[in-house]
């Protein structure tokens, strides 16, 4: 088989791998986002059904669907109920009761303030009503909760959750709806898709680079083999071929270096396969590039994980699972994890824990993640001295502190440190590079746990991060506390 044919086959295989990765990544991302969307809709239907069940159908029957209802006690009672339902979820924009009359859907109660321009008085016709909104009242369907949307009406574009107020025989009396503006309802799912697509693009780029490296290495190996066979015929020809091969290699490396400057060189999983299965085929220079690529891929994975974490936090998707935890052991394990890094910088890293022997109920994974972020930051921005981690468990809270003797944080910047992408020290040292997400994620995790995090710092002297985490009062050792 000629070198050209072999290279063409390898290129075709590489293209198939890259295309397969892109398709699978796209499908998985869409599937995950769609699943999250369906779960959100199920929660909305459940919430709306529960709200409808809390309304007394006799109060609804007492309404005439006229503006005169505004002055009745029953209307005010129902308005207050809808108002509480609306205020229970900040994403809900409208909450209302409607029922059909003379073939049209009319408003009975609207949770908007009567003085608002968006208020719909009793008896106002909802002209945008869909045929399916009448089917339950016509006996064509059972009064089960359902979702509608995105739909556009005179007030905007919405995702609507609908349920029915029924009498003691199950006959529908009124439709209860709650509307969420479509962008607010779907923003978290779009964020998941965008992050997923970004990761797929990065993965495709990384795999393309790895495949290109593999193709070039195999190509060069084939060329050297051809040159070896020609050596018996002519030393001059061998020399010419070697010079040509070196020239081609140099031109390729120069072009690749010019066009692909970014440090993004690999996907961790694909590189791991290459390292374990094809390491014998790499030159020493190739192995060194592979190690650099793996380091870069791990940084990319960390960045993507940090961004999911941040979305989940902003979407309220963090689950807190308090477990009986030995804080002494947890803190010392976190300190031990960074011992080598501190030693490399010539720092003293120590834990000061008041041993009590008692277990406290906190989420150990949340505490561990926060400690790792804070200790890593402290080591990163401390040039000399020490980093101290303290822990004190009380009956109601666990108090943690990470104290360093680093460069400190200017007072004007201290209010910004827990915001996304906040970075004060823009160093060219790769050890201090970061996306500015660590403290933002730590605050999000602590907030989800019901705790607090604050900073105390003097520029040029050091920084102390204070963390307080409430201790759960649950009975079971693994009983989750969902927030």
Buried (B, 14 or more C-beta within 10 A) or exposed (E): EEBEEBBEEBBEEBEEBBEEBBEEBBEEBBEBBEEBBEEBBEEBBEBBBEBBEEBBBEBBEBBEBEEEBEEBEBBEBBBEBBBEBBEEEEBBBBBBBBBBEEEEBBBBBBBBEEEEEEEBBBBBBBEEBEEEBBEBBEEEEEBEBBBBBEBEEEBBBBBBBBBBBBEEEEEBBBBBBBBBBBEBBBBBBEBBBBBBBBBBEBBBBBBBBBBBBBBBBBBBEBBEEBBEEBBEEEEEEBEEBBEEBEEBBEEBEEEBEEEBEEBBBBBBBBBBEBBEEBEEEBEEEBEEBBEEBBBBBEBBBBBBEBBBBBBBBBBEBBEBBBBBBBBBEBBBBBBEBBEEBBEEBEBEBBBEBEEEEEBBBBBBEBBBBBBBBBBBBBBBBBEEBBBBBBBBBEEEBBBBBBBBBBBBBEEEBBEBBBEBEBBBEEEEEEEEBBBBBBBBBBBBBBBBBBBBBEBEBEBEEBBBBBBBBBBBEBEEEEEBBEE
